[in-house]
Amino acid sequence: IKYFISIITICFLSIHSIGQKDYKTEWSKVDSLEKKGLYRTALKEVDLIFDKATKSESHNQVIKSVFYELKYNSYLEEDDYILGIYRLEELIKKSPSPSKEILHSLTAEIYWGYYNANSWKFAQRTSLESDMKLDDVRTWDLKRIAKKVIYHYKKSLDNSDVSKNQGVDNFKEIIFGYDSTKEFRPTLFDFLAHRAITFFGNNSFNVPGPAQTYTINNRDYFSNNSTFLNLDISTNDSLNTKYYASMGFKILTDFHLRKKNKSALLMLELDRIKYVHLNSTD
């Protein structure tokens, strides 16, 4: 498996553990073809599984089929990042919620992985280059990559009426290591929101922004959940990652206050205070 597939499989999903009975025959056929090195034929079978799983809204199987498709295409094609990005963009349009939101989160990660793998190219590129093609990520500048990453992480939190009502237990076959955190992050929405917070809390785009950018400079960021929720968090700097991390905490805090989930609120508050302590300018 190529580098980006391996990293995301380890950090995000555990695709080999999925074995729903309804798809046992199909996956046995895929595995048999893979062992023979017939990746192109196996890919056709995976596409059939994706279509079947999409129609029946078998979300674990939708995600598994996407990973297998990315894996086989990485064997068959030279530029696996580019192929993975374009294919995921297509599959998102076909996928039902909440598979769609999981794929948005994954796509954001792959865009950022592509940037990191090619950062030396972006360092020599300006946003004004005349050869930039909007449909070819290889010609983009960092600002456009950053916008795509933000877009997909934000889209991963759409349709929250669905993901907030999906227990993380429903996705135990594809979410790696969920068992140790499910008490504090009980829903799929928690999982996706924390993925976004983790990214924005640990990365910056290094793209020039307005003179007055977003800063964590109010002691109420350290306050209890209700006080924090009443904070006016806003900025004109649309690419500021600290802003999106703070908004992620605010969205989750509002969710669990409404649900009166004390365990989730306690851990969320501790995580927020730790984050603010590391990033506050006050």
Secondary structure by P-SEA (a helix, b strand, c coil): ccaaaaaaaaacccccccccccaaaaaaaaaaaaaacaaaaaaaaaaaaaaaaaaacaaaaaaaaaaaaaaaaaaccccaaaaaaaaaaaaaaaccaaaaaaaaaaaaaaaaaaaaacaaaaaacccccccccccccccccaaaaaaaaaaaaaaaacaaaaaaaccccccccccccccccccccccaaaaaaaaaaaaaacccccccccccccccccccccccaaaaaaccccccccccaaaaaaaaaaaaaaaaaaaccaaaaaaaaaaaaaaaaacccc
